[in-house]
Amino acid sequence: MKPLLELRPGQAFLRRRQGVALRDLPGFVRGQHRLPRGAGRAAEQFVHELGAEALEAEVAAVYEGAKRQLGLRRRQLARAVAEGGGNVDAPQFRFVIELELDPKDPSRALWQRRVELLVPPAQLPGGFDALFPVGCDELVIPLASSGEAEDFDEIVEQLEDFAERWGGVVEEDDSLGLAALSTRDGSRLELDLRASELSLRMLGQEGCRELLLEAERRFAEIAGPVVAALEG
């Protein structure tokens, strides 16, 4: 069977995306703050101000967790916090956190966290994921290209073949370039041609190390090259 699309396993990362009501952000004060009426620079800055303290605290927690869990020293780490985002860099990983206004709903915000592993998961200690306050729940592998209409047709066809043989449900949306397979064991494989990425979630699995190891076990053709790239 021909591969769905050419993947870039060497650029894979772990991710978690979460939506939150602006009223639930730590910096929101009822009776003092008003929700923005629409998107724009002012609304984006408002969101960044509301989440600034929480964002800075999470970056600090990951930094301290890396020192504790991985035995690293200050000179081995780098961290930064700016408006709407922050990061921590270590020899074993790169952590990035971002906060933005939900483009579909100005009363909500979107947190995005991503971790790029720089070593094979087997080389990480068992408690590695404890250093992250919020665990990743998705493995993301970029595509080499955005794909064409005929690619999308073939992708859906192959997903339907898989579902017919092993069980599962296929969803598709030509206008958005989205195709997804939900399997019986709770896994979800999604191809987004517009974003040029393939993502994989597995029910009950989260955390960089465990998620990647389990993905390699269940979906060797997809996750195996990711682990191999880290080992290379």
N, CA and C of each residue as an Amber inpcrd file, in Angstrom:
protein
   696
   0.8350000  -1.1960000   0.0000000   0.0000000   0.0000000   0.0000000
   0.8750000   1.2540000   0.0000000   0.5730000   2.1940000  -0.8740000
   1.3280000   3.4430000  -0.9440000   1.0880000   4.2680000   0.3140000
   2.1380000   4.9060000   0.8860000   1.9570000   5.7440000   2.0710000
   0.9480000   6.8510000   1.8030000   0.2310000   7.2650000   2.8540000
  -0.7670000   8.3170000   2.6910000  -0.1480000   9.5690000   2.0820000
   0.8830000  10.0680000   2.6720000   1.6190000  11.2320000   2.1880000
   3.0340000  11.1510000   2.7390000   3.9350000  11.8860000   2.1210000
   5.3060000  11.8980000   2.6270000   5.3640000  12.6830000   3.9340000
   5.8710000  12.0350000   4.9810000   5.9580000  12.6630000   6.2990000
   7.3780000  13.1330000   6.5820000   7.4920000  14.0310000   7.5520000
   8.7910000  14.5220000   8.0020000   8.9790000  14.1330000   9.4720000
   9.3070000  12.8820000   9.7360000   9.4070000  12.4100000  11.1250000
  10.4590000  13.1370000  11.9410000  11.4880000  13.6610000  11.2780000
  12.5260000  14.3750000  12.0090000  12.0650000  15.7030000  12.5740000
  10.8760000  16.1760000  12.1490000  10.3260000  17.4390000  12.6340000
   9.1090000  17.2230000  13.5380000   8.8840000  15.9940000  13.9560000
   7.7130000  15.6810000  14.7810000   7.8100000  16.3330000  16.1580000
   6.6460000  16.5500000  16.7640000   6.5940000  17.1190000  18.1100000
   5.3330000  16.6520000  18.8130000   5.2920000  16.8540000  20.1230000
   4.1150000  16.5310000  20.9290000   3.3730000  17.8310000  21.2170000
   2.0470000  17.7520000  21.3260000   1.2650000  18.9850000  21.4610000
   0.0220000  18.7700000  22.3250000  -0.4320000  19.8670000  22.8990000
  -1.7420000  19.8890000  23.5420000  -2.3640000  21.2520000  23.2930000
  -3.5960000  21.2600000  22.8090000  -4.3370000  22.4970000  22.5730000
  -5.5720000  22.5040000  23.4600000  -5.7810000  23.6110000  24.1430000
  -6.9050000  23.7210000  25.0710000  -7.5890000  25.0720000  24.9210000
  -8.9100000  25.0380000  24.8520000  -9.6820000  26.2680000  24.8310000
 -10.1280000  26.6150000  26.2460000 -10.2380000  27.9070000  26.5280000
 -10.6560000  28.3510000  27.8550000 -11.4360000  29.6530000  27.7200000
 -12.4780000  29.8110000  28.5200000 -13.2300000  31.0650000  28.5310000
 -12.3560000  32.1610000  29.1300000 -12.4190000  33.3630000  28.5660000
 -11.6170000  34.4640000  29.0960000 -11.9250000  34.7090000  30.5630000
 -13.1750000  34.5160000  30.9470000 -13.5720000  34.7240000  32.3430000
 -12.8610000  33.7530000  33.2890000 -12.3640000  32.6280000  32.7300000
 -11.7020000  31.6290000  33.5740000 -10.1840000  31.7900000  33.6160000
  -9.6530000  32.7460000  32.8630000  -8.2160000  32.9990000  32.9470000
  -7.8990000  33.6370000  34.2910000  -6.7680000  33.2890000  34.8950000
  -6.4340000  33.7600000  36.2530000  -6.4770000  35.2690000  36.4290000
  -6.1460000  36.0220000  35.3710000  -6.0820000  37.4730000  35.5140000
  -7.4000000  38.1920000  35.3450000  -8.4690000  37.4640000  34.9970000
  -9.7630000  38.1220000  34.7600000 -10.4400000  38.4680000  36.0820000
 -10.8520000  39.7180000  36.2150000 -11.5280000  40.1880000  37.4280000
 -12.9570000  40.5730000  37.0660000 -13.9110000  39.8350000  37.5890000
 -15.3180000  40.1200000  37.3040000 -15.7000000  41.4740000  37.8900000
 -16.4310000  42.2320000  37.1000000 -16.8290000  43.5660000  37.5310000
 -15.8220000  44.6310000  37.1430000 -14.6250000  44.1900000  36.7920000
 -13.5780000  45.1330000  36.3830000 -13.2410000  44.9940000  34.9030000
 -13.1860000  43.7570000  34.4300000 -12.8510000  43.5160000  33.0290000
 -14.0940000  43.2560000  32.1890000 -14.0350000  43.6490000  30.9370000
 -15.1110000  43.3860000  29.9800000 -14.5720000  42.5280000  28.8410000
 -15.4260000  41.6590000  28.3480000 -15.0200000  40.7870000  27.2520000
 -14.9060000  41.5950000  25.9600000 -13.9240000  41.3000000  25.1190000
 -13.8000000  42.0080000  23.8340000 -14.9720000  41.6720000  22.9180000
 -15.3410000  42.6310000  22.0850000 -16.4650000  42.4200000  21.1710000
 -16.0440000  41.7140000  19.8850000 -14.7690000  41.7250000  19.6240000
 -14.2820000  41.0840000  18.4090000 -12.7780000  40.9380000  18.4440000
 -12.2510000  40.3150000  17.3840000 -10.8080000  40.1050000  17.3050000
 -10.0980000  41.4050000  16.9480000  -8.8150000  41.4480000  17.2130000
  -8.0210000  42.6390000  16.9230000  -6.8250000  42.7090000  17.8490000
  -5.9510000  43.6610000  17.5940000  -4.7370000  43.7900000  18.3850000
  -5.0390000  44.0450000  19.8530000  -6.0250000  44.9160000  20.1270000
  -6.3620000  45.2340000  21.5160000  -6.8750000  43.9950000  22.2520000
  -7.7100000  43.2080000  21.5700000  -8.2550000  41.9960000  22.1860000
  -7.1450000  40.9800000  22.4510000  -6.2040000  40.8730000  21.5160000
  -5.0900000  39.9390000  21.6780000  -4.2190000  40.3470000  22.8690000
  -3.9550000  41.6410000  22.9930000  -3.1550000  42.1300000  24.1200000
  -3.8720000  41.8910000  25.4430000  -5.1930000  42.0430000  25.4210000
  -5.9980000  41.8080000  26.6230000  -5.8430000  40.3620000  27.0870000
  -5.9130000  39.4330000  26.1430000  -5.7530000  38.0120000  26.4640000
  -4.3620000  37.7480000  27.0340000  -3.3630000  38.3270000  26.4220000
  -1.9890000  38.1320000  26.8980000  -1.8130000  38.6530000  28.3210000
  -2.4410000  39.7840000  28.6180000  -2.3490000  40.3490000  29.9660000
  -3.0240000  39.4360000  30.9820000  -4.1840000  38.8790000  30.6040000
  -4.9120000  37.9990000  31.5230000  -4.1160000  36.7300000  31.8350000
  -3.4140000  36.2220000  30.8390000  -2.7060000  34.9530000  31.0340000
  -1.2370000  35.0840000  31.3660000  -0.7410000  36.3190000  31.4680000
   0.7020000  36.5390000  31.6520000   1.2560000  35.8460000  32.8900000
   0.5670000  35.9830000  34.0100000   1.0730000  35.4020000  35.2570000
   1.0980000  33.8780000  35.1900000   0.0230000  33.2900000  34.6460000
  -0.0480000  31.8320000  34.5380000   1.0060000  31.3040000  33.5720000
   1.2040000  32.0210000  32.4730000   2.1880000  31.5980000  31.4830000
   3.6010000  31.6270000  32.0710000   3.9220000  32.7100000  32.7540000
   5.2490000  32.8290000  33.3610000   5.4670000  31.7590000  34.4260000
   4.4060000  31.4510000  35.1810000   4.5130000  30.4330000  36.2280000
   4.7560000  29.0520000  35.6240000   4.1230000  28.7650000  34.4810000
   4.3140000  27.4490000  33.8650000   5.7180000  27.3060000  33.2850000
   6.2270000  28.3600000  32.6750000   7.6000000  28.3230000  32.1680000
   8.5720000  28.0790000  33.3220000   8.3420000  28.7660000  34.4410000
   9.2040000  28.5860000  35.6160000   9.1070000  27.1600000  36.1520000
   7.8890000  26.5920000  36.1400000   7.6930000  25.2310000  36.6410000
   8.4290000  24.2100000  35.7770000   8.3830000  24.3900000  34.4580000
   9.0910000  23.4700000  33.5590000  10.6000000  23.6060000  33.7460000
  11.0620000  24.8220000  33.9000000  12.4920000  25.0810000  34.1200000
  12.9710000  24.3920000  35.3970000  12.2500000  24.5950000  36.4860000
  12.6320000  23.9830000  37.7600000  12.4750000  22.4670000  37.7040000
  11.4330000  22.0080000  37.0110000  11.2200000  20.5700000  36.8710000
  12.3420000  19.8980000  36.0980000  12.8580000  20.5850000  35.0800000
  13.9650000  20.0320000  34.3010000  15.2160000  19.8850000  35.1610000
  15.4550000  20.8620000  36.0230000  16.6140000  20.7640000  36.9190000
  16.4360000  19.5940000  37.8880000  15.2190000  19.4350000  38.3790000
  14.9550000  18.4090000  39.3890000  14.9080000  17.0070000  38.7680000
  14.1110000  16.8370000  37.7120000  13.9000000  15.5130000  37.1270000
  15.0860000  15.0290000  36.2920000  15.7870000  15.9580000  35.6480000
  16.8620000  15.5690000  34.7380000  18.2500000  15.8550000  35.2890000
  18.3000000  16.4380000  36.4830000  19.5870000  16.7200000  37.0990000
  20.3960000  17.7700000  36.3580000  19.7060000  18.7260000  35.7350000
  20.3920000  19.7510000  34.9500000  20.7690000  20.9550000  35.8030000
  21.7520000  21.6880000  35.3320000  22.1880000  22.9030000  36.0030000
  21.7590000  24.1170000  35.1780000  21.7970000  25.2740000  35.8080000
  21.3430000  26.5040000  35.1680000  22.0120000  26.7200000  33.8070000
  23.3180000  26.4780000  33.7240000  24.0440000  26.7270000  32.4780000
  23.6310000  25.7810000  31.3470000  22.9250000  24.6920000  31.6890000
  22.4660000  23.7530000  30.6690000  21.0680000  24.0780000  30.1590000
  20.4480000  25.0820000  30.7380000  19.0700000  25.4330000  30.4050000
  18.9700000  26.8730000  29.9270000  17.9210000  27.1320000  29.1430000
  17.5990000  28.4980000  28.7310000  16.0910000  28.6460000  28.7940000
  15.6260000  29.8020000  29.2300000  14.1830000  30.0480000  29.2720000
  13.9220000  31.4960000  28.8940000  12.7320000  31.7440000  28.3690000
  12.3510000  33.0960000  27.9810000  10.8400000  33.2210000  28.0570000
  10.3790000  34.4280000  28.3790000   8.9510000  34.7350000  28.4140000
   8.7430000  36.0580000  27.6950000   7.7890000  36.0920000  26.7770000
   7.4470000  37.3110000  26.0570000   5.9280000  37.4270000  26.0420000
   5.4200000  38.4600000  25.4040000   3.9730000  38.6380000  25.3460000
   3.3260000  37.4800000  24.5910000   2.4750000  36.7360000  25.2780000
   1.7440000  35.6510000  24.6400000   2.4960000  34.3540000  24.4660000
   3.6990000  34.2440000  25.0030000   4.4270000  32.9970000  24.8160000
   5.6690000  32.8850000  25.6670000   6.2050000  31.6800000  25.7100000
   7.4270000  31.4320000  26.4660000   8.0170000  30.0970000  26.0580000
   9.2380000  29.8360000  26.4750000   9.8850000  28.5720000  26.1140000
  10.9600000  28.2010000  27.1220000  11.2760000  26.9080000  27.1320000
  12.3830000  26.3680000  27.9170000  13.1660000  25.4370000  26.9990000
  14.4800000  25.6130000  26.9570000  15.3370000  24.7580000  26.1410000
  16.2870000  23.9740000  27.0310000  16.3410000  22.6640000  26.7990000
  17.2240000  21.7640000  27.5430000  17.8930000  20.8230000  26.5460000
  18.9410000  20.1250000  26.9440000  19.5870000  19.1820000  26.0230000
  18.6420000  18.0820000  25.5320000  17.6240000  17.7540000  26.3400000
  16.7190000  16.6490000  25.9990000  15.4270000  17.0970000  25.3040000
  15.0630000  18.3710000  25.4110000  13.7810000  18.8080000  24.8670000
  13.7340000  20.3200000  24.6710000  12.7310000  20.7380000  23.9170000
  12.3820000  22.1560000  23.7920000  10.8970000  22.2790000  24.0730000
  10.5370000  23.1440000  25.0090000   9.1480000  23.3620000  25.4080000
   8.7220000  24.7580000  24.9810000   7.5510000  24.8520000  24.3410000
   7.0100000  26.1420000  23.9110000   5.5540000  26.2310000  24.3470000
   5.1730000  27.3570000  24.9230000   3.7910000  27.5860000  25.3220000
   3.3210000  28.9030000  24.7210000   2.0940000  28.9210000  24.1970000
   1.5370000  30.1190000  23.5630000   0.0870000  30.2990000  23.9920000
  -0.3260000  31.5500000  24.0880000  -1.7080000  31.8850000  24.4270000
  -2.1980000  32.9100000  23.4180000  -3.3810000  32.6660000  22.8430000
  -3.9300000  33.5970000  21.8640000  -5.4470000  33.6420000  21.9640000
  -6.0220000  34.6820000  21.3950000  -7.4740000  34.8030000  21.3310000
  -8.0080000  33.7610000  20.3590000  -9.1160000  33.1300000  20.7180000
  -9.7430000  32.1650000  19.8170000 -10.2940000  32.9230000  18.6090000
  -9.7920000  32.6580000  17.4010000 -10.2590000  33.3940000  16.2200000
 -11.7320000  33.1630000  15.8940000 -12.3070000  32.0860000  16.4380000
 -13.7110000  31.7870000  16.1720000 -14.6520000  32.3360000  17.2330000
 -14.0920000  32.7280000  18.3910000 -14.9270000  33.1900000  19.5020000
 -14.1180000  34.1410000  20.3840000 -14.3740000  35.4600000  20.2980000
 -13.5910000  36.4310000  21.0780000 -13.8220000  36.3670000  22.5810000
 -14.7230000  35.5060000  23.0260000 -14.9310000  35.3540000  24.4650000
 -14.0750000  34.2190000  25.0310000 -13.2630000  33.6010000  24.1410000
 -12.4430000  32.4780000  24.5670000 -10.9920000  32.6610000  24.1050000
 -10.1060000  31.9290000  24.7560000  -8.6850000  31.9500000  24.3980000
  -8.2180000  30.5230000  24.1310000  -7.0750000  30.3980000  23.4850000
  -6.5070000  29.0900000  23.1660000  -5.0930000  28.9760000  23.7290000
  -4.8900000  27.9430000  24.5330000  -3.5430000  27.5910000  24.9960000
  -2.9770000  26.5490000  24.0430000  -1.7400000  26.7190000  23.6520000
  -1.0670000  25.6690000  22.8840000   0.2930000  25.4010000  23.5090000
   0.5100000  24.1370000  23.8190000   1.7920000  23.7030000  24.3780000
   2.3840000  22.6660000  23.4400000   3.6820000  22.7570000  23.2190000
   4.3440000  21.7680000  22.3690000   5.7210000  21.4330000  22.9290000
   6.0810000  20.1830000  22.7580000   7.3780000  19.7020000  23.2270000
   8.0670000  18.9840000  22.0740000   9.2670000  19.4020000  21.7600000
  10.0910000  18.7270000  20.7610000  11.1530000  17.9280000  21.5110000
  11.1090000  16.6270000  21.3760000  12.1240000  15.7890000  22.0170000
  13.4090000  15.8160000  21.1890000  14.5330000  15.8400000  21.8690000
  15.8360000  15.8800000  21.2120000  16.6220000  14.5970000  21.4310000
  16.0420000  13.6600000  22.1850000  16.6460000  12.3500000  22.4270000
  15.5470000  11.2990000  22.3110000  15.8890000  10.0240000  22.0920000
  14.8800000   8.9670000  22.0200000  14.1040000   8.8660000  23.3360000
  12.8080000   8.5300000  23.2820000  12.0090000   8.4350000  24.5080000
  12.5570000   7.4310000  25.5140000  13.2020000   6.3650000  25.0230000
  13.7470000   5.3490000  25.9260000  14.8910000   5.8950000  26.7780000
  15.4890000   6.9960000  26.3590000  16.5920000   7.5870000  27.1210000
  16.1010000   8.5530000  28.2000000  14.8110000   8.8150000  28.2180000
  14.2530000   9.7270000  29.2140000  13.8600000   8.9530000  30.4650000
  14.0190000   9.5430000  31.6420000  13.6300000   8.8490000  32.8770000
  12.1210000   8.6560000  32.9440000  11.6930000   7.6600000  33.7030000
  10.2720000   7.3600000  33.8090000   9.4340000   8.5330000  34.2760000
  10.0060000   9.3980000  35.1080000   9.2590000  10.5470000  35.6200000
   9.4050000  11.7950000  34.7890000   9.8760000  11.6530000  33.5440000
  10.1320000  12.8230000  32.6990000   8.9270000  13.7380000  32.5700000
   7.7650000  13.1710000  32.3040000   6.5910000  14.0050000  32.0380000
   6.0660000  14.7240000  33.2670000   6.5460000  14.3530000  34.4390000
   6.1190000  15.0390000  35.6570000   6.6260000  16.4750000  35.7040000
   7.6210000  16.7980000  34.8850000   8.1450000  18.1600000  34.9150000
   7.2430000  19.1450000  34.1720000   6.2520000  18.6340000  33.4260000
   5.3160000  19.5040000  32.7100000   3.9970000  19.5910000  33.4740000
   3.5590000  20.7740000  33.8810000   2.2850000  20.9150000  34.5930000
   1.0960000  20.3990000  33.7880000   1.1540000  20.5360000  32.4690000
   0.0880000  20.0580000  31.5810000   0.7170000  19.1270000  30.5560000
   0.2350000  17.8800000  30.4950000   0.8260000  16.8990000  29.5960000
   0.3120000  17.0050000  28.1740000   1.1610000  16.6810000  27.2120000
   0.7520000  16.6490000  25.8100000  -0.1160000  15.4130000  25.5570000
  -1.0520000  15.5260000  24.6240000  -1.9350000  14.3940000  24.3280000
  -1.9830000  14.0690000  22.8380000  -1.0350000  14.5990000  22.0730000
  -1.0980000  14.4640000  20.6220000   0.3140000  14.4160000  20.0280000
   0.5410000  13.4530000  19.1450000   1.7800000  13.3820000  18.3800000
   1.5110000  14.0120000  17.0200000   2.3380000  14.9720000  16.6290000
   2.1360000  15.6880000  15.3660000   3.3600000  15.4970000  14.4740000
   3.1020000  15.0950000  13.2210000   4.1810000  14.9040000  12.2500000
   3.8840000  15.7810000  11.0330000   4.7400000  16.7460000  10.7220000
   4.5180000  17.5990000   9.5500000   4.5580000  16.7890000   8.2550000
   3.8320000  17.2750000   7.2510000   3.8580000  16.6670000   5.9290000
   4.8800000  17.3940000   5.0670000   5.4480000  16.6750000   4.1060000
   6.4380000  17.2830000   3.2180000   5.7990000  18.3020000   2.2880000
   4.4930000  18.1520000   2.0210000   3.7740000  19.1050000   1.1730000
   2.3310000  19.1400000   1.6260000   1.5820000  20.1280000   1.1420000
   0.1840000  20.2780000   1.5500000  -0.7360000  19.2850000   0.8620000
  -0.2800000  18.6660000  -0.2240000  -1.1010000  17.6660000  -0.8960000
  -2.0560000  18.2740000  -1.9110000  -2.5300000  17.4320000  -2.8280000
  -3.4520000  17.8640000  -3.8670000  -4.7840000  17.1420000  -3.6880000
  -5.7590000  17.4950000  -4.5400000  -7.0940000  16.9040000  -4.4440000
  -7.0420000  15.3900000  -4.5950000  -6.1900000  14.9170000  -5.5370000
  -6.1040000  13.4690000  -5.7380000  -5.4840000  12.7830000  -4.5260000
  -4.5860000  13.4950000  -3.8230000  -4.0180000  12.9450000  -2.5930000
  -5.1170000  12.7500000  -1.5610000  -5.9970000  13.7410000  -1.4510000
  -7.0700000  13.6720000  -0.4620000  -7.9830000  12.4890000  -0.7560000
  -8.3180000  12.2870000  -2.0260000  -9.1670000  11.1580000  -2.4080000
  -8.5250000   9.8360000  -1.9930000  -7.2270000   9.7130000  -2.2290000
  -6.5330000   8.4640000  -1.8990000  -6.4210000   8.2750000  -0.3900000
  -6.2220000   9.3720000   0.3280000  -6.1460000   9.3060000   1.7880000
  -7.4400000   8.7490000   2.3580000  -8.5590000   9.3170000   1.9240000
  -9.8600000   8.8630000   2.4180000 -10.0810000   7.4000000   2.0560000
  -9.6890000   7.0200000   0.8370000  -9.8510000   5.6360000   0.3860000
  -9.0680000   4.6740000   1.2810000  -7.8420000   5.0280000   1.6140000
  -7.0200000   4.1520000   2.4520000  -7.5450000   4.0970000   3.8860000
  -8.0260000   5.2220000   4.3860000  -8.6080000   5.2150000   5.7290000
  -9.8560000   4.3410000   5.7690000 -10.6500000   4.3920000   4.7080000
 -11.8530000   3.5590000   4.6380000 -11.4850000   2.0770000   4.5460000
 -10.4120000   1.7620000   3.8220000  -9.9450000   0.3710000   3.7480000
  -9.5480000  -0.1240000   5.1360000  -8.8270000   0.7200000   5.8710000
  -8.3940000   0.3560000   7.2210000  -9.6050000   0.1430000   8.1250000
 -10.5730000   1.0610000   8.0580000 -11.7620000   0.9630000   8.9050000
 -12.5660000  -0.2890000   8.5850000 -12.6290000  -0.6410000   7.3150000
 -13.3770000  -1.8260000   6.9030000 -12.7170000  -3.1040000   7.4110000
 -11.3980000  -3.1020000   7.4300000 -10.6680000  -4.3040000   7.8420000
 -10.5590000  -4.4350000   9.3570000 -10.2520000  -3.3230000  10.0510000
  -9.9700000  -3.3790000  11.4780000 -11.0380000  -2.7080000  12.3470000
 -11.9660000  -2.0390000  11.7300000 -13.0000000  -1.3540000  12.4930000
 -12.6440000   0.1000000  12.7340000 -13.6610000   0.9320000  12.7470000
 -13.4250000   2.3510000  12.9730000 -14.3740000   3.1860000  12.1370000
 -14.3040000   4.4960000  12.3260000 -15.1790000   5.4280000  11.6200000
 -14.3240000   6.4830000  10.9310000 -14.6280000   6.7500000   9.6640000
 -13.8940000   7.7510000   8.8920000 -14.7430000   9.0010000   8.7230000
 -14.1320000  10.1520000   8.9510000 -14.7820000  11.4410000   8.7250000
 -13.9660000  12.2040000   7.6970000 -14.6300000  12.9910000   6.8720000
 -13.9140000  13.7530000   5.8490000 -14.6070000  15.0840000   5.5850000
 -13.8060000  16.0690000   5.1960000 -14.3230000  17.3880000   4.8360000
 -13.4310000  17.9410000   3.7310000 -13.9050000  17.8290000   2.4850000
 -13.1120000  18.2780000   1.3390000 -12.7820000  19.7610000   1.4280000
 -13.7470000  20.5680000   1.8480000 -13.5530000  22.0190000   1.8590000
 -12.4460000  22.4450000   2.8130000 -12.2650000  21.6980000   3.9010000
 -11.2350000  22.0270000   4.8830000  -9.9680000  21.1930000   4.7080000
 -10.0280000  20.1970000   3.8340000  -8.8670000  19.3300000   3.6400000
  -8.5880000  18.4670000   4.8500000  -9.6470000  18.0170000   5.5350000
  -9.5040000  17.2160000   6.7450000 -10.0220000  15.8010000   6.5150000
  -9.2790000  14.8220000   6.9840000  -9.7120000  13.4300000   6.9590000
  -9.2610000  12.7860000   8.2560000 -10.1630000  12.0440000   8.9010000
  -9.8280000  11.4680000  10.2040000 -10.3660000  10.0530000  10.3200000
  -9.6360000   9.2420000  11.0700000 -10.0500000   7.8730000  11.3750000
 -10.0800000   7.7010000  12.8820000 -11.2320000   7.3330000  13.4120000
 -11.3640000   7.0160000  14.8360000 -11.4780000   5.5060000  14.9540000
 -10.5590000   4.8730000  15.6710000 -10.5230000   3.4200000  15.7690000
 -11.2980000   2.9170000  16.9830000 -11.4850000   1.6130000  17.0340000
 -12.2570000   1.0160000  18.1260000 -11.5920000   1.1760000  19.4810000
 -10.2530000   1.2730000  19.4880000  -9.5540000   1.3860000  20.7730000
  -9.4520000   2.8240000  21.2750000 -10.1210000   3.7510000  20.5810000
 -10.1260000   5.1380000  21.0330000  -9.0440000   6.0000000  20.4270000
  -8.2710000   5.4590000  19.4910000  -7.2470000   6.2550000  18.8190000
  -7.8920000   7.1050000  17.7280000  -7.2580000   8.2340000  17.4330000
  -7.7550000   9.0980000  16.3630000  -6.5770000   9.5890000  15.5280000
  -6.6190000   9.2510000  14.2590000  -5.5970000   9.6590000  13.3020000
  -6.2140000  10.7120000  12.3920000  -5.5940000  11.8910000  12.3200000
  -6.1760000  12.9850000  11.5430000  -5.1420000  13.5970000  10.6100000
  -5.5300000  13.7910000   9.3630000  -4.6890000  14.4470000   8.3720000
  -5.2990000  15.7970000   8.0280000  -4.5040000  16.8390000   8.1630000
  -4.9420000  18.2010000   7.8720000  -4.0550000  18.7260000   6.7460000
  -4.5950000  18.7420000   5.5280000  -3.7890000  19.1610000   4.3850000
  -3.4810000  20.6500000   4.4220000  -4.3880000  21.4500000   4.9640000
  -4.1410000  22.8960000   5.0410000  -2.9960000  23.2090000   6.0020000
  -2.9920000  22.5320000   7.1300000  -1.9210000  22.7450000   8.1080000
  -0.6800000  21.9180000   7.7760000  -0.7980000  21.0470000   6.7770000
   0.3030000  20.1550000   6.3680000   0.8200000  19.3350000   7.5410000
  -0.0960000  18.6300000   8.2070000   0.3240000  17.8190000   9.3450000
  -0.5670000  16.6050000   9.5340000   0.0150000  15.5890000  10.1320000
  -0.7080000  14.4010000  10.5720000  -0.6370000  14.3820000  12.0890000
  -1.7610000  14.1270000  12.7410000  -1.7610000  14.0740000  14.2060000
  -2.3780000  12.7660000  14.6800000  -1.9060000  12.3100000  15.8300000
  -2.3610000  11.0400000  16.3890000  -2.6480000  11.2000000  17.8720000
  -3.8470000  10.7960000  18.2680000  -4.2210000  10.7690000  19.6800000
  -4.6460000   9.3570000  20.0370000  -4.4060000   8.9790000  21.2980000
  -4.7960000   7.6610000  21.7770000  -5.4890000   7.8160000  23.1170000
  -6.6660000   7.2390000  23.2280000  -7.4720000   7.3660000  24.4380000
  -6.6840000   6.9270000  25.6660000  -6.6580000   7.7880000  26.6790000
  -5.9920000   7.4520000  27.9300000  -4.4910000   7.6300000  27.9210000
  -3.9380000   8.1070000  26.8050000  -2.4840000   8.2830000  26.7090000
  -2.1330000   9.7660000  26.6510000  -1.2630000  10.2100000  27.5350000
  -0.7480000  11.5650000  27.4600000   0.6470000  11.6060000  28.0800000
   1.3480000  12.6830000  27.8140000   2.7350000  12.7670000  28.2620000
   3.6570000  12.3740000  27.1270000   4.7080000  13.1210000  26.9250000
   5.5910000  12.9310000  25.7660000   6.1660000  11.5250000  25.6680000
   6.7920000  11.0830000  26.7330000   7.4960000   9.8020000  26.7090000
   6.5350000   8.6450000  26.4880000   5.4940000   8.5630000  27.3060000
   4.5670000   7.4360000  27.2210000   3.7690000   7.4630000  25.9270000
   3.3690000   8.6580000  25.4970000   2.5740000   8.7600000  24.2820000
   3.3710000   8.2840000  23.0650000   4.6260000   8.7030000  22.9820000
   5.4420000   8.3180000  21.8310000   5.7730000   6.8290000  21.8470000
   6.0730000   6.2760000  23.0110000   6.3590000   4.8470000  23.0970000
   5.1310000   4.0120000  22.7430000   3.9520000   4.4410000  23.2100000
   2.7280000   3.7050000  22.9000000   2.3670000   3.8530000  21.4270000
   2.5970000   5.0330000  20.8680000   2.3350000   5.2390000  19.4450000
   3.2310000   4.3410000  18.5970000   4.4750000   4.1660000  19.0270000
   5.3970000   3.2880000  18.3040000   4.9060000   1.8430000  18.3570000
   4.3050000   1.4560000  19.4670000   3.8040000   0.0890000  19.6170000
   2.5590000  -0.1450000  18.7660000   1.6270000   0.8140000  18.7870000
   0.3540000   0.6270000  18.0870000   0.4180000   1.0110000  16.6120000
   1.1660000   2.0480000  16.2980000   1.2210000   2.5720000  14.9350000
   2.6830000   2.6640000  14.4930000   3.3160000   1.5050000  14.3570000
   4.7540000   1.4460000  14.0720000   5.1300000   2.1600000  12.7790000
   4.2860000   2.0610000  11.7520000   4.6200000   2.6730000  10.4690000
   4.6540000   4.1940000  10.5610000   3.8900000   4.7540000  11.4940000
   3.8250000   6.2070000  11.6420000   4.8350000   6.7070000  12.6660000
   4.8170000   6.1130000  13.8520000   5.6660000   6.6010000  14.9460000
   7.0770000   6.0270000  14.9130000   7.2450000   4.8580000  14.3010000
   8.5730000   4.2480000  14.2450000   9.6360000   5.1640000  13.6470000
   9.3590000   5.7960000  12.4900000  10.3410000   6.7050000  11.9000000
  10.6560000   7.9160000  12.7760000   9.6940000   8.3360000  13.6090000
   9.9360000   9.4620000  14.5180000  10.9990000   9.0740000  15.5410000
  10.8230000   7.9000000  16.1410000  11.7910000   7.4130000  17.1280000
  13.1410000   7.1700000  16.4640000  13.1120000   6.6110000  15.2500000
  14.3590000   6.3470000  14.5260000  15.1150000   7.6460000  14.2500000
  14.3730000   8.7100000  13.9270000  15.0110000  10.0070000  13.6620000
  15.6870000  10.5450000  14.9200000  15.0640000  10.3280000  16.0750000
  15.6560000  10.7790000  17.3370000  16.9040000   9.9650000  17.6770000
  16.8870000   8.6990000  17.3070000  18.0280000   7.8240000  17.5870000
  19.1890000   8.0890000  16.6350000  18.8420000   8.6390000  15.4450000
  19.8590000   8.8690000  14.4370000  20.8120000   9.9750000  14.7630000
